[in-house]
């Protein structure tokens, strides 16, 4: 497909990168099959321990230089990344839809979220303020200054294969941190595509090798990150089970975590609610991403006075939902990510 070529994706792809350099690995191949048509999109090499170690060491070296770049200059790099994402929005949005299965509108919306967080981070790069305080001691000044932490680990889930990474990376970078990202093994192609886009921007600006790192693989790679004392902060998105295990491992070494996990979300429809507005929120909340979001609507709590009226509207709306190829803009909902997701759905 043309968008794969534009994003630098081939049949066989390396899965470990420190920026411009791709590190050879002896890990197993990750096979990425599209849930849309079951076609093999491509192969991505999993990161082995030797490649992981080289990546960490490169990131540590890059941090020592990157932290000394002025924050507004780091923000300028992020600004240029936002521009690059604008240029690649259509291609990357198509890839998200094809590899993950969400509708094209959602795929494009996810890339727009990446652009938006870049814009936000640019402003933040000039607003890293600290307090100044009066001291009880004469001729003494007190102030606070925030310093970067070092390597920020990012573990993202399949349902938002690119946006979640950007939320973490853009903010981490302007604050002077470097990042190491493990995408979901269910959507590895998206990770490689983003790495290729970032590499072009970083190369043009002579950003130190190792500021943006990518490691592909499954659970074992994530466990290396969670137990690695050289990664002071791990931000992870995924299941509640995964979050509990990761939090325990990181906390055991006094590291920090940012966790976005599964939920059991409800919408409450009161007797005073605007039913038409509530209907839009309820339907998209449940149908968006085929119900695979951590924020997907799973329950409705409806006041008895409007119950019959709202259920009637809801039933009519669901009859209008078009399910099919997510790359077809006429469809509202695509497939579940894989056969395991289908099995989980049928069991609940």
C-alpha positions in Angstrom: 0.0 0.0 0.0 1.2 3.5 -0.8 1.0 4.8 2.8 3.3 2.0 3.9 5.9 3.0 1.4 5.6 6.7 2.3 6.2 5.8 6.0 9.3 3.8 5.2 7.7 0.4 6.1 9.1 -2.7 4.2 8.3 -6.4 4.4 11.1 -7.0 7.0 11.8 -4.2 9.6 14.3 -3.9 12.4 12.7 -3.3 15.8 15.3 -1.5 17.8 16.4 2.1 17.2 18.3 4.9 19.0 17.2 7.5 16.6 19.0 7.4 13.2 20.6 4.1 13.9 18.8 0.7 13.8 20.4 -1.9 16.0 20.4 -5.5 14.7 18.8 -8.0 17.0 18.5 -11.8 17.2 14.9 -11.6 18.6 11.9 -13.3 17.1 9.9 -11.7 14.4 6.7 -9.9 15.3 4.1 -10.7 12.6 1.7 -7.8 12.1 -1.6 -8.9 10.5 -4.2 -6.4 9.7 -7.6 -7.1 11.4 -9.2 -5.5 8.4 -8.4 -8.1 5.8 -6.0 -10.6 7.6 -3.1 -9.6 5.3 0.4 -9.6 6.7 1.5 -6.0 6.9 5.1 -6.8 7.7 7.6 -8.3 10.1 9.3 -6.5 12.9 12.3 -7.9 14.8 11.9 -8.1 18.6 14.6 -6.5 20.7 17.0 -8.9 22.4 18.9 -8.2 25.6 22.1 -7.1 23.8 20.3 -4.6 21.7 18.3 -3.4 24.7 21.5 -2.8 26.7 23.0 -0.8 23.8 19.9 1.3 23.6 19.9 2.1 27.3 23.6 3.1 27.2 23.0 5.3 24.2 20.1 7.0 25.9 22.1 7.6 29.1 24.8 9.4 27.0 22.2 11.4 25.1 20.6 12.6 28.3 23.8 14.2 29.5 23.8 16.4 26.4 20.1 16.9 25.8 19.4 18.1 29.4 21.8 21.1 28.7 19.9 22.2 25.6 17.8 25.3 26.5 14.2 24.3 27.0 12.9 26.6 24.2 15.3 25.1 21.8 14.0 21.6 22.8 10.6 23.0 22.2 11.5 24.1 18.7 12.4 20.5 17.9 9.0 19.4 19.1 7.4 22.2 17.0 9.1 20.8 13.9 7.8 17.3 14.8 4.3 18.7 14.9 4.8 20.1 11.4 6.2 16.8 10.1 3.1 15.0 11.6 0.8 17.4 9.7 2.5 16.4 6.5 2.2 12.7 7.3 -1.2 12.8 8.9 -3.1 11.1 6.1 -0.6 8.3 5.7 -0.1 7.7 9.4 -3.8 7.9 10.1 -4.4 5.2 7.4 -1.8 3.0 9.0 -3.3 3.3 12.4 -6.7 2.3 10.9 -5.3 -0.6 8.9 -3.1 -2.1 11.6 -5.3 -1.4 14.6 -8.8 -1.6 13.1 -10.3 1.7 14.2 -12.2 3.8 11.8 -10.2 6.1 9.5 -11.8 9.1 11.2 -10.4 7.9 14.5 -7.1 7.1 13.0 -6.7 10.6 11.6 -8.0 12.0 14.9 -5.3 10.1 16.8 -2.6 11.7 14.6 -4.3 15.1 15.3 -3.9 14.4 19.0 -0.1 14.0 18.4 -0.1 17.3 16.6 -2.0 19.0 19.4 0.3 17.7 22.1 3.3 19.0 20.2 1.7 22.4 20.1 1.0 22.3 23.8 4.6 21.1 24.6 6.1 24.0 22.6 4.3 26.5 24.8 5.3 24.5 27.9 9.0 24.8 26.9 8.8 28.5 27.8 6.8 28.0 31.0 8.9 25.6 33.1 8.5 27.9 36.1 9.6 27.6 39.7 8.7 29.5 42.8 10.8 32.1 44.5 10.4 32.4 48.3 11.4 34.8 51.0 13.9 33.4 53.5 14.1 33.9 57.2 17.9 34.2 56.9 19.4 37.5 55.9 21.0 37.9 52.5 19.6 34.5 51.5 17.5 33.5 48.5 15.3 30.5 48.1 13.9 29.3 44.8 12.9 26.0 43.2 14.0 24.7 39.8 12.7 21.6 38.2 15.3 19.2 36.7 14.8 16.4 34.2 14.7 12.8 35.6 16.6 11.0 32.8 15.3 8.1 30.8 11.5 8.0 30.6 10.1 4.6 29.7 6.9 4.5 27.6 4.8 1.3 27.2 1.8 1.8 25.0 -1.3 -0.3 24.2 -2.7 -1.4 20.8 -5.8 0.7 21.0 -4.0 4.0 20.7 -0.8 2.9 18.9 0.7 6.4 18.3 -1.1 9.1 20.3 -0.2 7.8 23.8 3.5 7.7 22.9 3.3 11.4 21.8 1.6 12.5 25.0 4.5 11.2 27.0 7.4 11.9 24.6 6.6 15.5 23.7 6.3 16.6 27.4 9.3 14.5 28.4 11.6 16.0 25.7 10.8 19.7 26.4 11.6 19.0 30.1 15.0 17.6 29.1 14.4 13.9 29.4 15.0 11.2 26.8 12.6 8.4 26.0 12.5 4.7 25.3 9.3 3.4 23.8 7.9 -0.1 23.7 4.8 -0.2 21.5 2.3 -2.9 21.7 3.4 -6.1 20.0 0.0 -6.1 18.3 0.8 -2.8 16.5 4.5 -2.7 15.9 4.4 -1.2 12.4 2.9 2.0 13.8 5.9 2.3 16.2 8.4 2.0 13.3 6.5 4.5 11.2 6.6 7.1 14.0 10.3 6.4 14.6 11.0 7.1 10.9 9.1 10.4 11.1 10.9 11.6 14.2 14.3 10.5 12.9 14.0 12.9 9.9 13.3 15.9 12.2 16.1 15.0 14.6 18.6 14.5 11.9 17.9 17.9 10.5 18.5 19.5 13.9 21.5 17.4 15.0 19.6 16.1 18.0 21.9 13.7 20.0 21.5 10.0 19.1 19.5 8.4 21.8 16.9 11.0 22.7 14.2 9.0 21.0 14.6 5.3 21.4 12.4 2.4 20.2 12.4 -1.2 21.4 9.9 -3.7 20.0 8.8 -6.9 21.7 6.4 -8.6 24.1 6.1 -8.9 27.8 9.7 -9.8 28.5 10.9 -6.5 27.0 8.4 -4.6 29.2 9.7 -6.4 32.2 13.3 -5.4 31.4 12.1 -1.8 31.5 10.1 -2.1 34.7 13.0 -3.7 36.6 15.7 -1.4 35.2 17.0 1.1 37.8 18.3 3.3 35.0 14.7 4.2 34.0 13.4 6.4 36.9 9.9 6.7 35.4 7.8 4.3 33.5 4.6 5.4 31.9 2.4 2.5 30.8 -1.0 2.0 29.2 -2.8 -1.3 29.2 -4.8 -3.8 31.3 -5.3 -3.5 35.0 -3.5 -6.8 35.4 -0.4 -5.4 33.6 -0.5 -2.2 35.6 -0.5 -4.0 39.0 2.5 -6.1 38.0 4.4 -3.2 36.5 3.7 -0.9 39.4 4.9 -3.5 41.9 8.1 -4.0 40.0 8.9 -0.3 39.6 7.9 0.6 43.2 10.2 -2.2 44.5 13.1 -0.2 43.2 11.6 3.2 44.3 10.9 4.2 40.7 7.9 6.2 39.6 5.0 5.2 37.4 2.2 6.9 35.3 -0.5 4.3 34.7 -3.6 4.5 32.4 -5.4 1.2 32.8 -8.7 -0.5 32.0 -12.1 0.8 33.3 -15.7 0.0 33.7 -17.2 3.3 32.7 -20.8 4.4 33.1 -22.8 7.3 31.8 -25.5 8.6 34.1 -28.6 9.9 32.3 -30.6 12.0 34.7 -34.3 13.1 34.2 -33.0 16.6 33.3 -30.5 15.4 30.7 -30.5 16.6 27.1 -31.3 13.2 25.6 -30.1 13.9 22.1 -26.7 15.1 23.4 -26.5 12.2 25.8 -27.3 9.8 22.9 -24.3 11.0 20.9 -21.9 10.6 23.9 -23.3 7.1 24.8 -23.2 5.7 21.2 -19.7 7.0 20.3 -18.4 6.2 23.8 -19.4 2.5 23.2 -18.8 2.2 19.4 -15.6 4.2 19.1 -12.5 1.9 18.6 -15.0 -1.0 18.7 -15.3 -0.6 22.4 -11.6 -1.3 23.0 -10.7 2.0 24.8 -10.0 2.2 28.4 -12.6 5.0 28.4 -15.2 3.0 26.4 -18.8 3.3 27.7 -19.7 0.0 29.3 -22.8 0.8 31.3 -25.7 3.2 31.2 -27.5 4.3 34.4 -30.8 5.9 33.3 -33.4 7.6 35.4 -36.7 5.7 35.3 -38.6 8.8 34.0 -36.6 8.9 30.7 -35.6 5.2 30.5 -38.1 4.2 27.8 -37.5 7.3 25.7 -33.7 7.0 25.9 -33.6 3.3 25.1 -35.8 3.9 22.1 -33.5 6.5 20.8 -30.5 4.3 21.5 -31.9 1.3 19.7 -32.7 3.5 16.7 -29.2 4.9 16.7 -27.5 1.5 16.8 -29.5 0.4 13.7 -27.8 3.2 11.8 -24.2 2.1 12.7 -22.3 0.9 9.7 -19.7 -1.8 10.4 -17.0 -2.8 7.9 -13.7 -1.8 6.4 -12.5 1.1 8.6 -10.6 2.7 5.7 -14.0 3.3 4.1 -15.1 6.7 5.5 -18.7 5.6 5.2 -18.3 3.0 8.0 -18.5 3.9 11.7 -16.9 0.8 13.2 -14.2 -1.6 12.2 -13.1 -5.0 13.5 -11.7 -6.0 16.9 -7.9 -6.2 17.0 -7.6 -10.0 16.8 -9.1 -13.4 17.5 -8.3 -13.2 21.2 -10.3 -10.0 21.5 -13.2 -11.7 19.8 -13.0 -14.6 22.3 -12.9 -12.2 25.2 -15.9 -10.4 23.9 -18.0 -13.5 23.4 -17.2 -14.7 27.0 -18.4 -11.6 28.7 
